[in-house]
């Protein structure tokens, strides 16, 4: 295993053991004041902090390949799922940013709901009916949220949703946003850690200021871009790499983890493009990491007195 010192509060380690075995080994868990992140592919992550394990937007099945088999875009995986839901030894919470299958996947969420009967799911309030179907649970196991709220989801863990535009900034007749990003605050003191996961999102005018108000320490941002008009693939898109970098800078984010690439060949960006930009931005003071399986990001709480 090698450890690479990166941003002031972040390091990345490589490992070769299967992810479920790594997670089950308490010697590899977070130390006091640390959060660990593992990439699950696409927009999915494992988040571990203070004995709590959460998943966000896990897509660990072939639901989309089954749905689109034989079509122009068959959604064949470019990478195998790094984790089998049946192999997890414990799980405390799942967060889903919106209803699209690669973020709210019945092939992943239903096995998790069955394996862990007390497990709850944070979902957009705008999609609660769809979430019940996709998770295979009743409303009592859902935590519905909307933008401009702050919701305590576990002891000392809160979620503050920010509206996302995918590709438009939508609201339903009740003022609920179907596409959300989450600011996850771990801890409630000067040593708290704030993570921002945008879900699927494109730029809109108010987003940088909203992000800056939350002052996240690390932003998990998609970088696959969008090309509906050019390619006609009909898949709503995300930030380009340039746009994700611009948002991180405008929002005052200390570090960025680029994801949502490398799963479907019609909806990705070259890894070397991300790496080259990371090298360029490091000199300018922004740390960019490219999400990869077989790696763990270890982040310690920043000193907010700095």
C-alpha positions in Angstrom: 0.0 0.0 0.0 1.3 3.5 -0.8 0.2 6.7 0.7 0.3 9.9 -1.3 0.2 13.3 0.6 -2.1 15.6 -1.4 -4.2 18.5 -0.1 -3.6 19.7 3.5 -6.4 17.5 4.9 -6.5 14.7 2.4 -4.5 11.6 1.5 -5.1 8.7 -0.8 -4.1 5.1 -0.3 -4.2 2.2 -2.7 -5.2 -1.4 -1.6 -5.6 -4.7 -3.4 -8.0 -6.7 -1.1 -11.6 -6.9 -2.2 -13.6 -3.9 -1.0 -16.0 -5.9 1.2 -13.0 -7.4 3.1 -11.4 -4.0 3.4 -14.6 -2.5 4.9 -15.0 -5.4 7.3 -11.5 -5.0 8.7 -11.7 -2.5 11.5 -8.0 -1.9 11.4 -8.6 0.1 8.1 -11.4 2.2 9.5 -11.3 5.9 10.1 -9.3 7.3 13.0 -10.9 10.0 15.2 -11.7 13.1 13.2 -11.4 11.3 9.9 -13.7 10.4 7.1 -12.9 7.7 4.5 -14.4 7.6 1.0 -14.4 4.7 -1.5 -15.6 5.0 -5.1 -18.3 2.5 -6.3 -18.3 3.7 -9.9 -20.4 6.3 -11.6 -21.6 8.6 -8.8 -21.5 6.0 -6.0 -19.4 6.2 -2.8 -19.0 4.6 0.5 -18.6 7.1 3.3 -17.2 6.0 6.7 -17.0 8.2 9.7 -16.9 7.6 13.5 -18.3 4.0 13.3 -21.0 5.0 10.7 -21.1 3.7 7.2 -23.2 5.4 4.5 -23.6 4.8 0.7 -24.5 7.6 -1.7 -26.0 6.8 -5.2 -24.8 3.2 -5.3 -25.2 1.5 -8.7 -24.0 -2.1 -8.1 -26.1 -4.1 -10.5 -26.8 -4.4 -14.2 -30.3 -3.0 -14.1 -29.6 -0.6 -17.0 -28.0 -3.3 -19.1 -31.1 -5.4 -18.7 -33.3 -2.5 -19.6 -31.5 -1.3 -22.7 -30.2 -4.6 -24.1 -30.3 -4.6 -27.9 -30.8 -0.8 -28.1 -28.4 1.8 -29.6 -27.0 2.4 -26.1 -27.0 -1.0 -24.3 -25.4 0.4 -21.1 -22.8 -2.3 -20.9 -20.5 -1.9 -18.0 -16.9 -0.8 -18.6 -16.0 -1.7 -15.0 -17.4 -4.4 -12.8 -19.1 -3.5 -9.6 -16.4 -3.2 -6.9 -18.9 -4.3 -4.2 -21.6 -7.0 -3.8 -24.4 -5.6 -1.6 -24.8 -9.1 -0.1 -21.2 -9.0 1.1 -21.5 -5.9 3.3 -21.3 -6.7 6.9 -23.1 -3.5 8.1 -24.7 -0.3 6.7 -26.3 2.6 8.5 -27.8 4.9 5.8 -28.2 5.2 2.0 -28.6 8.5 0.2 -30.0 8.9 -3.3 -29.8 12.3 -5.0 -32.5 11.6 -7.6 -34.6 8.9 -9.3 -32.5 7.9 -12.3 -31.5 4.3 -12.1 -27.7 4.8 -11.9 -28.5 6.8 -8.7 -31.6 5.1 -7.4 -31.1 1.5 -8.5 -33.7 -1.1 -7.5 -31.1 -3.8 -8.3 -28.9 -2.4 -5.5 -31.3 -0.8 -3.1 -33.8 -3.6 -2.7 -31.2 -6.2 -1.7 -29.8 -3.7 0.8 -33.2 -3.0 2.2 -33.8 -6.8 2.7 -30.3 -7.4 4.1 -30.6 -4.6 6.7 -34.2 -4.3 7.9 -33.5 -1.1 9.9 -31.8 0.7 7.0 -33.2 4.0 6.0 -32.9 5.9 2.7 -32.5 9.7 2.2 -34.4 10.6 -1.0 -35.9 13.7 -2.7 -39.3 14.4 -1.3 -40.4 15.1 -4.9 -39.8 11.4 -5.7 -41.0 9.6 -2.6 -43.5 7.4 -4.5 -40.8 6.3 -6.9 -38.3 5.8 -4.1 -40.7 3.4 -2.2 -40.9 1.3 -5.4 -37.2 1.4 -6.1 -36.1 0.7 -2.6 -38.8 -1.8 -1.9 -39.8 -0.2 1.4 -42.7 1.7 2.9 -42.6 5.4 3.6 -41.4 4.8 7.2 -38.0 3.8 6.0 -37.5 6.9 3.8 -36.2 10.3 4.9 -37.6 12.7 2.4 -35.7 16.0 1.9 -35.9 19.1 -0.2 -33.6 22.0 -1.0 -33.1 24.7 1.7 -33.6 22.3 4.5 -31.2 20.9 7.1 -32.1 17.4 8.3 -30.5 15.4 11.1 -30.3 11.9 9.6 -28.1 10.1 12.2 -26.6 11.3 15.5 -24.2 14.1 14.7 -24.8 13.8 11.0 -26.9 16.2 9.0 -27.8 16.6 5.3 -28.5 20.0 3.7 -29.8 19.6 0.2 -29.1 22.0 -2.6 -31.2 22.0 -5.8 -29.4 20.6 -8.8 -30.2 21.3 -12.5 -30.3 18.1 -14.5 -30.2 19.6 -17.2 -32.9 22.1 -16.1 -33.7 23.4 -12.6 -37.1 21.8 -12.0 -39.7 22.1 -9.3 -43.0 20.3 -9.0 -46.4 21.9 -8.2 -45.5 21.6 -4.5 -42.2 23.5 -4.8 -40.2 20.3 -4.5 -37.0 19.7 -6.4 -36.6 16.3 -8.1 -32.8 16.7 -8.6 -30.7 17.4 -5.5 -27.2 17.6 -4.2 -26.3 17.0 -0.6 -24.0 18.8 1.8 -23.3 16.1 4.4 -22.0 17.4 7.7 -20.2 14.9 9.9 -20.0 16.2 13.4 -21.4 19.3 14.9 -18.5 21.2 16.3 -15.3 23.0 15.1 -13.9 19.6 13.9 -16.8 18.7 11.6 -16.2 17.7 8.0 -18.5 18.8 5.2 -18.8 16.9 2.0 -20.8 18.1 -1.1 -22.1 15.6 -3.6 -23.9 17.4 -6.4 -25.8 14.4 -7.8 -26.3 15.0 -11.5 -26.0 18.7 -12.2 -25.1 21.4 -14.7 -24.2 25.0 -13.9 -26.9 27.5 -12.9 -26.5 31.1 -11.7 -27.2 30.7 -8.0 -25.3 27.5 -7.4 -21.8 28.9 -6.5 -23.2 31.2 -3.9 -25.3 28.4 -2.3 -22.3 26.2 -2.2 -20.1 28.8 -0.7 -22.6 29.3 2.2 -22.1 25.7 3.2 -18.3 25.9 2.9 -17.7 22.3 2.0 -14.2 20.8 2.6 -14.5 18.4 -0.4 -16.8 18.4 -3.4 -17.7 15.2 -5.2 -18.5 16.4 -8.7 -19.4 14.6 -12.0 -17.3 15.5 -15.0 -18.7 13.5 -17.9 -20.4 16.6 -19.5 -23.4 16.5 -21.8 -23.9 16.0 -25.5 -27.6 15.3 -26.0 -27.9 17.5 -29.1 -24.6 16.4 -30.6 -24.9 12.7 -30.2 -28.7 12.3 -29.8 -28.2 9.8 -27.0 -31.0 11.3 -25.0 -29.0 11.0 -21.7 -29.3 14.1 -19.5 -25.8 15.3 -18.7 -23.5 16.9 -16.1 -20.8 19.4 -15.6 -18.0 19.3 -18.0 -14.6 19.1 -16.3 -14.1 22.8 -16.9 -17.5 23.6 -15.3 -16.8 21.4 -12.3 -13.5 23.1 -11.7 -15.1 26.5 -12.1 -17.8 25.6 -9.5 -15.2 24.3 -7.0 -13.3 27.6 -7.3 -16.3 29.8 -7.2 -17.8 27.9 -4.2 -14.5 28.2 -2.2 -14.1 24.4 -2.1 -10.7 23.2 -0.7 -10.6 20.0 -2.8 -12.5 18.2 -5.5 -13.0 14.5 -6.3 -14.0 14.0 -10.0 -16.4 11.1 -10.8 -19.2 9.9 -13.0 -17.0 8.5 -15.8 -15.7 5.2 -16.9 -19.0 3.2 -16.6 -20.8 3.6 -20.0 -18.8 4.2 -23.2 -21.3 6.8 -24.5 -21.3 8.8 -21.3 -17.7 9.3 -20.1 -14.5 11.3 -20.2 -10.9 10.0 -20.7 -9.1 9.4 -17.4 -5.9 11.1 -18.8 -8.0 14.3 -19.4 -8.9 14.4 -15.7 -5.3 13.7 -14.6 -3.8 16.4 -16.8 -6.3 19.0 -15.4 -5.5 17.8 -11.9 -1.8 18.4 -12.5 -2.5 21.9 -13.9 -4.9 23.0 -11.1 -2.6 21.7 -8.3 -0.2 24.5 -9.2 -3.0 27.0 -8.9 -4.0 25.8 -5.5 -7.0 23.5 -6.1 -6.5 19.8 -5.4 -8.3 17.5 -7.9 -8.5 13.8 -7.4 -9.8 11.3 -10.0 -12.1 8.7 -8.5 -10.7 5.2 -8.9 -11.5 1.8 -7.5 -8.9 0.2 -5.3 -8.2 3.6 -3.6 -9.4 5.2 -0.4 -9.5 8.9 0.3 -8.8 9.7 3.9 -9.8 13.2 5.0 -9.2 14.7 8.5 -11.2 17.5 9.9 -9.8 20.9 9.0 -8.9 23.4 11.7 -11.7 26.0 11.1 -9.7 28.4 13.2 -7.2 28.8 10.4 
